[in-house]
Amino acid sequence: MTIPTIDRVHTFNREQKVKFVGGEGIVRNFKFEDEHWLYVVEMPLGREPEFGRIGAETMVLLSEIELRAAQS
């Protein structure tokens, strides 16, 4: 019995605009891990809170199946 291979070609590229449930953003990085593509997506910043910003609060890690290309 042959196990099907996973296509290792990523769907999204760096700097590409993407949408997902809960928001949209720009792909900043990606990697192939555990037979799936994972993407670091930076969401646009909202208004700065009174207490300032802390760390990478606008970065999310999403799998490829959670993303779709944004319309320009």
Biopython code that builds the backbone (N, CA, C, O; Angstrom):
import numpy as np
from Bio.PDB.StructureBuilder import StructureBuilder

atoms = [
    (1, "MET", "N", (0.841, -1.177, 0.000)),
    (1, "MET", "CA", (0.000, 0.000, 0.000)),
    (1, "MET", "C", (0.887, 1.240, 0.000)),
    (1, "MET", "O", (1.825, 1.335, 0.791)),
    (2, "THR", "N", (0.594, 2.180, -0.877)),
    (2, "THR", "CA", (1.371, 3.404, -0.977)),
    (2, "THR", "C", (0.622, 4.547, -0.299)),
    (2, "THR", "O", (-0.569, 4.758, -0.530)),
    (3, "ILE", "N", (1.342, 5.270, 0.532)),
    (3, "ILE", "CA", (0.750, 6.434, 1.204)),
    (3, "ILE", "C", (0.917, 7.633, 0.279)),
    (3, "ILE", "O", (2.023, 7.893, -0.195)),
    (4, "PRO", "N", (-0.165, 8.371, 0.013)),
    (4, "PRO", "CA", (-0.034, 9.534, -0.876)),
    (4, "PRO", "C", (0.873, 10.593, -0.277)),
    (4, "PRO", "O", (0.865, 10.811, 0.934)),
    (5, "THR", "N", (1.648, 11.246, -1.115)),
    (5, "THR", "CA", (2.539, 12.302, -0.640)),
    (5, "THR", "C", (1.794, 13.629, -0.607)),
    (5, "THR", "O", (0.878, 13.863, -1.396)),
    (6, "ILE", "N", (2.192, 14.474, 0.297)),
    (6, "ILE", "CA", (1.600, 15.796, 0.439)),
    (6, "ILE", "C", (2.350, 16.758, -0.487)),
    (6, "ILE", "O", (3.580, 16.745, -0.531)),
    (7, "ASP", "N", (1.619, 17.579, -1.215)),
    (7, "ASP", "CA", (2.234, 18.580, -2.084)),
    (7, "ASP", "C", (2.968, 19.592, -1.206)),
    (7, "ASP", "O", (2.352, 20.249, -0.366)),
    (8, "ARG", "N", (4.270, 19.719, -1.396)),
    (8, "ARG", "CA", (5.064, 20.609, -0.554)),
    (8, "ARG", "C", (5.207, 22.010, -1.140)),
    (8, "ARG", "O", (6.047, 22.785, -0.683)),
    (9, "VAL", "N", (4.407, 22.341, -2.137)),
    (9, "VAL", "CA", (4.436, 23.683, -2.711)),
    (9, "VAL", "C", (3.417, 24.535, -1.963)),
    (9, "VAL", "O", (2.234, 24.199, -1.912)),
    (10, "HIS", "N", (3.880, 25.629, -1.389)),
    (10, "HIS", "CA", (2.991, 26.487, -0.610)),
    (10, "HIS", "C", (2.053, 27.260, -1.536)),
    (10, "HIS", "O", (2.374, 27.527, -2.694)),
    (11, "THR", "N", (0.899, 27.609, -0.999)),
    (11, "THR", "CA", (-0.124, 28.320, -1.764)),
    (11, "THR", "C", (0.062, 29.828, -1.689)),
    (11, "THR", "O", (-0.203, 30.536, -2.660)),
    (12, "PHE", "N", (0.513, 30.321, -0.548)),
    (12, "PHE", "CA", (0.634, 31.760, -0.319)),
    (12, "PHE", "C", (2.109, 32.151, -0.215)),
    (12, "PHE", "O", (2.948, 31.345, 0.186)),
    (13, "ASN", "N", (2.410, 33.390, -0.578)),
    (13, "ASN", "CA", (3.780, 33.902, -0.577)),
    (13, "ASN", "C", (3.936, 35.035, 0.425)),
    (13, "ASN", "O", (2.950, 35.613, 0.884)),
    (14, "ARG", "N", (5.198, 35.350, 0.762)),
    (14, "ARG", "CA", (5.472, 36.490, 1.637)),
    (14, "ARG", "C", (4.915, 37.761, 0.999)),
    (14, "ARG", "O", (4.958, 37.928, -0.220)),
    (15, "GLU", "N", (4.402, 38.635, 1.824)),
    (15, "GLU", "CA", (3.835, 39.930, 1.431)),
    (15, "GLU", "C", (2.479, 39.803, 0.721)),
    (15, "GLU", "O", (1.947, 40.804, 0.240)),
    (16, "GLN", "N", (1.917, 38.594, 0.648)),
    (16, "GLN", "CA", (0.605, 38.418, 0.025)),
    (16, "GLN", "C", (-0.499, 38.726, 1.024)),
    (16, "GLN", "O", (-0.424, 38.322, 2.185)),
    (17, "LYS", "N", (-1.520, 39.440, 0.575)),
    (17, "LYS", "CA", (-2.671, 39.738, 1.422)),
    (17, "LYS", "C", (-3.566, 38.511, 1.481)),
    (17, "LYS", "O", (-3.868, 37.902, 0.455)),
    (18, "VAL", "N", (-3.997, 38.147, 2.707)),
    (18, "VAL", "CA", (-4.853, 36.983, 2.911)),
    (18, "VAL", "C", (-5.996, 37.346, 3.859)),
    (18, "VAL", "O", (-5.926, 38.320, 4.608)),
    (19, "LYS", "N", (-7.044, 36.533, 3.802)),
    (19, "LYS", "CA", (-8.179, 36.668, 4.714)),
    (19, "LYS", "C", (-8.365, 35.359, 5.446)),
    (19, "LYS", "O", (-7.957, 34.299, 4.972)),
    (20, "PHE", "N", (-8.991, 35.447, 6.619)),
    (20, "PHE", "CA", (-9.284, 34.266, 7.432)),
    (20, "PHE", "C", (-10.441, 34.632, 8.340)),
    (20, "PHE", "O", (-10.800, 35.803, 8.460)),
    (21, "VAL", "N", (-11.021, 33.636, 8.975)),
    (21, "VAL", "CA", (-12.133, 33.904, 9.887)),
    (21, "VAL", "C", (-11.601, 34.800, 11.002)),
    (21, "VAL", "O", (-10.675, 34.423, 11.719)),
    (22, "GLY", "N", (-12.178, 35.961, 11.142)),
    (22, "GLY", "CA", (-11.757, 36.880, 12.194)),
    (22, "GLY", "C", (-10.870, 38.008, 11.729)),
    (22, "GLY", "O", (-10.546, 38.893, 12.521)),
    (23, "GLY", "N", (-10.463, 38.010, 10.465)),
    (23, "GLY", "CA", (-9.646, 39.130, 10.035)),
    (23, "GLY", "C", (-8.951, 38.941, 8.711)),
    (23, "GLY", "O", (-9.300, 38.075, 7.909)),
    (24, "GLU", "N", (-7.960, 39.777, 8.513)),
    (24, "GLU", "CA", (-7.145, 39.726, 7.308)),
    (24, "GLU", "C", (-5.764, 40.230, 7.667)),
    (24, "GLU", "O", (-5.564, 40.836, 8.720)),
    (25, "GLY", "N", (-4.811, 39.976, 6.783)),
    (25, "GLY", "CA", (-3.452, 40.408, 7.054)),
    (25, "GLY", "C", (-2.530, 40.105, 5.902)),
    (25, "GLY", "O", (-2.972, 39.809, 4.792)),
    (26, "ILE", "N", (-1.235, 40.182, 6.177)),
    (26, "ILE", "CA", (-0.202, 39.965, 5.176)),
    (26, "ILE", "C", (0.710, 38.837, 5.658)),
    (26, "ILE", "O", (1.141, 38.828, 6.811)),
    (27, "VAL", "N", (0.998, 37.889, 4.770)),
    (27, "VAL", "CA", (1.889, 36.771, 5.105)),
    (27, "VAL", "C", (3.294, 37.321, 5.292)),
    (27, "VAL", "O", (3.836, 37.966, 4.394)),
    (28, "ARG", "N", (3.880, 37.071, 6.440)),
    (28, "ARG", "CA", (5.243, 37.526, 6.736)),
    (28, "ARG", "C", (6.255, 36.390, 6.652)),
    (28, "ARG", "O", (7.430, 36.621, 6.364)),
    (29, "ASN", "N", (5.801, 35.154, 6.904)),
    (29, "ASN", "CA", (6.700, 34.001, 6.855)),
    (29, "ASN", "C", (5.860, 32.744, 6.762)),
    (29, "ASN", "O", (4.656, 32.779, 7.015)),
    (30, "PHE", "N", (6.490, 31.626, 6.400)),
    (30, "PHE", "CA", (5.797, 30.344, 6.348)),
    (30, "PHE", "C", (6.804, 29.220, 6.474)),
    (30, "PHE", "O", (7.996, 29.397, 6.220)),
    (31, "LYS", "N", (6.296, 28.039, 6.879)),
    (31, "LYS", "CA", (7.160, 26.861, 6.979)),
    (31, "LYS", "C", (6.313, 25.602, 6.852)),
    (31, "LYS", "O", (5.118, 25.600, 7.147)),
    (32, "PHE", "N", (6.959, 24.539, 6.410)),
    (32, "PHE", "CA", (6.310, 23.242, 6.266)),
    (32, "PHE", "C", (6.617, 22.431, 7.510)),
    (32, "PHE", "O", (7.782, 22.152, 7.797)),
    (33, "GLU", "N", (5.585, 22.047, 8.256)),
    (33, "GLU", "CA", (5.785, 21.324, 9.507)),
    (33, "GLU", "C", (4.683, 20.288, 9.689)),
    (33, "GLU", "O", (3.504, 20.599, 9.525)),
    (34, "ASP", "N", (5.057, 19.075, 10.023)),
    (34, "ASP", "CA", (4.094, 17.996, 10.268)),
    (34, "ASP", "C", (3.110, 17.828, 9.114)),
    (34, "ASP", "O", (1.903, 17.703, 9.322)),
    (35, "GLU", "N", (3.653, 17.829, 7.883)),
    (35, "GLU", "CA", (2.859, 17.612, 6.669)),
    (35, "GLU", "C", (1.856, 18.727, 6.366)),
    (35, "GLU", "O", (0.909, 18.508, 5.611)),
    (36, "HIS", "N", (2.049, 19.931, 6.946)),
    (36, "HIS", "CA", (1.143, 21.059, 6.701)),
    (36, "HIS", "C", (1.952, 22.339, 6.573)),
    (36, "HIS", "O", (3.011, 22.478, 7.185)),
    (37, "TRP", "N", (1.452, 23.267, 5.780)),
    (37, "TRP", "CA", (2.046, 24.587, 5.705)),
    (37, "TRP", "C", (1.469, 25.464, 6.808)),
    (37, "TRP", "O", (0.256, 25.509, 7.011)),
    (38, "LEU", "N", (2.347, 26.155, 7.513)),
    (38, "LEU", "CA", (1.950, 27.121, 8.543)),
    (38, "LEU", "C", (2.432, 28.498, 8.112)),
    (38, "LEU", "O", (3.525, 28.648, 7.567)),
    (39, "TYR", "N", (1.595, 29.501, 8.369)),
    (39, "TYR", "CA", (1.892, 30.862, 7.937)),
    (39, "TYR", "C", (1.835, 31.825, 9.119)),
    (39, "TYR", "O", (0.928, 31.757, 9.948)),
    (40, "VAL", "N", (2.818, 32.721, 9.184)),
    (40, "VAL", "CA", (2.790, 33.824, 10.142)),
    (40, "VAL", "C", (2.151, 34.988, 9.402)),
    (40, "VAL", "O", (2.679, 35.467, 8.398)),
    (41, "VAL", "N", (1.004, 35.439, 9.909)),
    (41, "VAL", "CA", (0.252, 36.512, 9.261)),
    (41, "VAL", "C", (0.210, 37.710, 10.203)),
    (41, "VAL", "O", (-0.148, 37.587, 11.374)),
    (42, "GLU", "N", (0.585, 38.871, 9.667)),
    (42, "GLU", "CA", (0.537, 40.110, 10.441)),
    (42, "GLU", "C", (-0.759, 40.839, 10.114)),
    (42, "GLU", "O", (-1.046, 41.148, 8.957)),
    (43, "MET", "N", (-1.531, 41.105, 11.156)),
    (43, "MET", "CA", (-2.783, 41.834, 10.999)),
    (43, "MET", "C", (-2.507, 43.330, 11.120)),
    (43, "MET", "O", (-1.564, 43.728, 11.803)),
    (44, "PRO", "N", (-3.319, 44.165, 10.466)),
    (44, "PRO", "CA", (-3.107, 45.614, 10.583)),
    (44, "PRO", "C", (-3.340, 46.079, 12.020)),
    (44, "PRO", "O", (-4.197, 45.549, 12.728)),
    (45, "LEU", "N", (-2.567, 47.072, 12.433)),
    (45, "LEU", "CA", (-2.716, 47.620, 13.780)),
    (45, "LEU", "C", (-3.944, 48.509, 13.871)),
    (45, "LEU", "O", (-4.242, 49.278, 12.958)),
    (46, "GLY", "N", (-4.641, 48.393, 14.972)),
    (46, "GLY", "CA", (-5.748, 49.306, 15.256)),
    (46, "GLY", "C", (-5.199, 50.507, 16.004)),
    (46, "GLY", "O", (-3.997, 50.772, 15.970)),
    (47, "ARG", "N", (-6.056, 51.214, 16.664)),
    (47, "ARG", "CA", (-5.610, 52.341, 17.481)),
    (47, "ARG", "C", (-4.740, 51.829, 18.623)),
    (47, "ARG", "O", (-5.002, 50.765, 19.185)),
    (48, "GLU", "N", (-3.717, 52.584, 18.957)),
    (48, "GLU", "CA", (-2.839, 52.195, 20.050)),
    (48, "GLU", "C", (-3.550, 52.400, 21.377)),
    (48, "GLU", "O", (-4.085, 53.480, 21.630)),
    (49, "PRO", "N", (-3.566, 51.366, 22.241)),
    (49, "PRO", "CA", (-4.211, 51.518, 23.544)),
    (49, "PRO", "C", (-3.427, 52.479, 24.437)),
    (49, "PRO", "O", (-2.251, 52.749, 24.191)),
    (50, "GLU", "N", (-4.086, 52.990, 25.470)),
    (50, "GLU", "CA", (-3.449, 53.948, 26.384)),
    (50, "GLU", "C", (-2.197, 53.387, 27.044)),
    (50, "GLU", "O", (-1.261, 54.132, 27.332)),
    (51, "PHE", "N", (-2.174, 52.075, 27.286)),
    (51, "PHE", "CA", (-1.028, 51.474, 27.968)),
    (51, "PHE", "C", (0.090, 51.090, 26.999)),
    (51, "PHE", "O", (1.086, 50.502, 27.418)),
    (52, "GLY", "N", (-0.056, 51.412, 25.714)),
    (52, "GLY", "CA", (0.979, 51.139, 24.724)),
    (52, "GLY", "C", (0.861, 49.742, 24.129)),
    (52, "GLY", "O", (-0.048, 48.984, 24.469)),
    (53, "ARG", "N", (1.769, 49.419, 23.258)),
    (53, "ARG", "CA", (1.784, 48.115, 22.585)),
    (53, "ARG", "C", (2.783, 47.189, 23.269)),
    (53, "ARG", "O", (3.798, 47.625, 23.812)),
    (54, "ILE", "N", (2.461, 45.892, 23.224)),
    (54, "ILE", "CA", (3.379, 44.907, 23.790)),
    (54, "ILE", "C", (3.624, 43.792, 22.775)),
    (54, "ILE", "O", (2.699, 43.077, 22.388)),
    (55, "GLY", "N", (4.860, 43.654, 22.354)),
    (55, "GLY", "CA", (5.255, 42.540, 21.504)),
    (55, "GLY", "C", (4.544, 42.469, 20.163)),
    (55, "GLY", "O", (4.067, 43.469, 19.626)),
    (56, "ALA", "N", (4.492, 41.243, 19.642)),
    (56, "ALA", "CA", (3.918, 40.984, 18.321)),
    (56, "ALA", "C", (2.439, 40.662, 18.450)),
    (56, "ALA", "O", (1.997, 39.583, 18.057)),
    (57, "GLU", "N", (1.680, 41.593, 18.997)),
    (57, "GLU", "CA", (0.264, 41.332, 19.257)),
    (57, "GLU", "C", (-0.570, 41.219, 17.994)),
    (57, "GLU", "O", (-1.723, 40.793, 18.054)),
    (58, "THR", "N", (-0.018, 41.587, 16.871)),
    (58, "THR", "CA", (-0.782, 41.519, 15.637)),
    (58, "THR", "C", (-0.369, 40.346, 14.751)),
    (58, "THR", "O", (-0.791, 40.273, 13.596)),
    (59, "MET", "N", (0.441, 39.434, 15.265)),
    (59, "MET", "CA", (0.888, 38.268, 14.499)),
    (59, "MET", "C", (0.079, 37.045, 14.915)),
    (59, "MET", "O", (-0.144, 36.803, 16.101)),
    (60, "VAL", "N", (-0.358, 36.278, 13.916)),
    (60, "VAL", "CA", (-1.061, 35.032, 14.189)),
    (60, "VAL", "C", (-0.425, 33.932, 13.352)),
    (60, "VAL", "O", (0.083, 34.185, 12.260)),
    (61, "LEU", "N", (-0.457, 32.713, 13.872)),
    (61, "LEU", "CA", (0.055, 31.541, 13.179)),
    (61, "LEU", "C", (-1.145, 30.732, 12.709)),
    (61, "LEU", "O", (-1.942, 30.273, 13.527)),
    (62, "LEU", "N", (-1.278, 30.554, 11.404)),
    (62, "LEU", "CA", (-2.440, 29.887, 10.831)),
    (62, "LEU", "C", (-2.008, 28.807, 9.852)),
    (62, "LEU", "O", (-0.972, 28.922, 9.197)),
    (63, "SER", "N", (-2.812, 27.759, 9.763)),
    (63, "SER", "CA", (-2.530, 26.718, 8.777)),
    (63, "SER", "C", (-3.078, 27.161, 7.415)),
    (63, "SER", "O", (-3.915, 28.059, 7.326)),
    (64, "GLU", "N", (-2.589, 26.516, 6.374)),
    (64, "GLU", "CA", (-2.992, 26.889, 5.025)),
    (64, "GLU", "C", (-4.492, 26.756, 4.794)),
    (64, "GLU", "O", (-5.076, 27.553, 4.059)),
    (65, "ILE", "N", (-5.118, 25.766, 5.408)),
    (65, "ILE", "CA", (-6.556, 25.568, 5.182)),
    (65, "ILE", "C", (-7.407, 26.677, 5.813)),
    (65, "ILE", "O", (-8.591, 26.802, 5.500)),
    (66, "GLU", "N", (-6.807, 27.479, 6.699)),
    (66, "GLU", "CA", (-7.533, 28.581, 7.336)),
    (66, "GLU", "C", (-7.467, 29.882, 6.542)),
    (66, "GLU", "O", (-8.129, 30.858, 6.894)),
    (67, "LEU", "N", (-6.671, 29.899, 5.472)),
    (67, "LEU", "CA", (-6.444, 31.132, 4.723)),
    (67, "LEU", "C", (-7.071, 31.086, 3.334)),
    (67, "LEU", "O", (-7.274, 30.020, 2.754)),
    (68, "ARG", "N", (-7.369, 32.268, 2.826)),
    (68, "ARG", "CA", (-7.768, 32.416, 1.424)),
    (68, "ARG", "C", (-7.202, 33.746, 0.941)),
    (68, "ARG", "O", (-6.996, 34.663, 1.736)),
    (69, "ALA", "N", (-6.955, 33.848, -0.346)),
    (69, "ALA", "CA", (-6.380, 35.059, -0.909)),
    (69, "ALA", "C", (-7.353, 36.221, -0.792)),
    (69, "ALA", "O", (-8.553, 36.060, -1.011)),
    (70, "ALA", "N", (-6.838, 37.374, -0.450)),
    (70, "ALA", "CA", (-7.669, 38.585, -0.363)),
    (70, "ALA", "C", (-7.796, 39.192, -1.750)),
    (70, "ALA", "O", (-6.860, 39.145, -2.547)),
    (71, "GLN", "N", (-8.945, 39.753, -2.029)),
    (71, "GLN", "CA", (-9.149, 40.458, -3.291)),
    (71, "GLN", "C", (-8.533, 41.838, -3.192)),
    (71, "GLN", "O", (-8.726, 42.532, -2.194)),
    (72, "SER", "N", (-7.803, 42.241, -4.199)),
    (72, "SER", "CA", (-7.158, 43.571, -4.175)),
    (72, "SER", "C", (-8.140, 44.671, -4.471)),
    (72, "SER", "O", (-7.766, 45.844, -4.491)),
]
sb = StructureBuilder()
sb.init_structure("model")
sb.init_model(0)
sb.init_chain("A")
sb.init_seg("    ")
for serial, (resi, resn, name, xyz) in enumerate(atoms, 1):
    if name == "N":
        sb.init_residue(resn, " ", resi, " ")
    sb.init_atom(name, np.array(xyz, "f"), 0.0, 1.0, " ", f" {name:<3s}", serial, name[0])
structure = sb.get_structure()
